[in-house]
Amino acid sequence: MNRPTSARSDHWTFLTNHARVLITLARDPGCRLRDVAELIGITERAVQLIVADLEAAGYLTRTRVGRRNQYTIDPTVALRHPAEAGHPVGDLLATFLHREDSPAPEQEHAASEPTAG
């Protein structure tokens, strides 16, 4: 059964830009905001505003290291929406960062096969 598509249904995503910025900075705490913007597909100014929001809410702190910023995320801060308020942001980050740390499925399979000998 084919579903009709509309312009609106083609453009929504599960994660907000705030979540994407936070995940990107969790992956690379020294990432330049210009690079974050390019990775996510939004303007650098939008990333700056999001970082300011996240910093004001206590999700991250920015520390100047030489000419660059280093971002530290507090994984204990609760998610903002009442439906998720019982979960710390670290749970969300762990979901995305855990996948990157896991071996690829073919590596897992090869590691679990017995060796001849």
C-alpha positions as CSV (number, residue, x, y, z in Angstrom):
1,M,0.0,0.0,0.0
2,N,1.5,3.3,-1.1
3,R,1.1,6.3,1.2
4,P,0.7,9.7,-0.3
5,T,3.6,12.0,0.5
6,S,3.2,15.6,1.3
7,A,5.8,18.4,1.6
8,R,5.3,18.5,5.3
9,S,5.8,14.7,5.9
10,D,9.1,14.8,4.0
11,H,10.8,17.3,6.3
12,W,10.3,16.2,9.9
13,T,12.9,14.4,12.0
14,F,12.9,12.8,15.4
15,L,15.7,15.0,16.9
16,T,15.7,18.7,17.4
17,N,18.7,20.9,16.4
18,H,19.4,21.3,20.1
19,A,19.8,17.5,20.5
20,R,22.0,17.4,17.3
21,V,24.3,20.1,18.6
22,L,24.6,18.5,22.0
23,I,25.4,15.1,20.4
24,T,27.9,16.6,18.1
25,L,29.7,18.4,21.0
26,A,29.6,15.1,23.0
27,R,31.4,13.4,20.1
28,D,34.0,16.1,19.7
29,P,34.1,18.5,22.7
30,G,36.7,20.7,20.9
31,C,34.7,21.0,17.7
32,R,34.4,24.5,16.2
33,L,30.8,25.8,16.0
34,R,31.3,26.4,12.3
35,D,32.0,22.7,11.9
36,V,29.0,21.8,14.0
37,A,26.8,24.0,11.8
38,E,28.2,22.3,8.6
39,L,27.7,18.8,10.1
40,I,24.1,19.5,11.1
41,G,23.1,21.6,8.2
42,I,22.1,24.8,10.0
43,T,23.8,28.2,10.2
44,E,26.7,29.0,12.5
45,R,24.5,31.7,14.1
46,A,21.8,29.1,14.9
47,V,24.4,26.9,16.5
48,Q,25.7,29.8,18.6
49,L,22.2,30.5,19.9
50,I,21.6,26.8,20.6
51,V,24.9,26.6,22.5
52,A,23.9,29.6,24.5
53,D,20.5,27.9,25.3
54,L,22.3,24.7,26.4
55,E,24.8,26.6,28.5
56,A,22.1,28.7,30.2
57,A,20.1,25.5,31.0
58,G,23.2,23.9,32.5
59,Y,23.6,21.1,29.9
60,L,27.1,22.3,28.9
61,T,29.9,24.6,30.0
62,R,32.4,26.2,27.7
63,T,36.0,26.7,28.6
64,R,38.5,28.7,26.6
65,V,41.6,26.6,25.7
66,G,44.0,28.8,23.8
67,R,42.1,30.2,20.9
68,R,39.4,27.5,20.9
69,N,36.5,26.5,23.2
70,Q,36.2,23.2,24.9
71,Y,32.7,22.0,25.8
72,T,31.9,19.9,28.8
73,I,28.5,18.2,29.0
74,D,26.8,17.5,32.4
75,P,25.1,14.2,31.7
76,T,23.0,14.4,35.0
77,V,20.8,17.3,33.9
78,A,17.2,16.1,33.3
79,L,15.6,16.4,29.9
80,R,13.3,19.4,29.6
81,H,10.0,18.1,28.4
82,P,7.7,16.8,31.2
83,A,7.3,13.5,29.5
84,E,11.0,12.8,29.6
85,A,11.9,14.8,32.8
86,G,12.8,11.6,34.7
87,H,15.7,10.9,32.3
88,P,19.0,12.6,32.4
89,V,20.5,13.9,29.1
90,G,23.3,11.4,29.5
91,D,20.8,8.6,28.7
92,L,20.1,10.3,25.3
93,L,23.8,10.8,24.6
94,A,24.6,7.3,25.6
95,T,22.2,6.0,23.0
96,F,24.1,7.7,20.2
97,L,27.6,7.5,21.5
98,H,27.3,3.8,22.5
99,R,26.6,2.9,18.8
100,E,29.8,4.6,17.7
101,D,31.9,2.8,20.3
102,S,30.5,-0.6,19.4
103,P,32.3,-2.8,16.9
104,A,30.7,-3.1,13.5
105,P,28.3,-6.1,13.2
106,E,30.8,-8.0,10.9
107,Q,33.6,-7.4,13.6
108,E,31.3,-8.7,16.3
109,H,30.5,-11.8,14.3
110,A,34.2,-12.5,13.5
111,A,35.1,-12.0,17.1
112,S,32.5,-14.6,18.2
113,E,33.6,-17.3,15.8
114,P,35.9,-20.0,17.2
115,T,39.3,-20.1,15.7
116,A,40.7,-23.3,14.2
117,G,43.7,-24.7,15.9
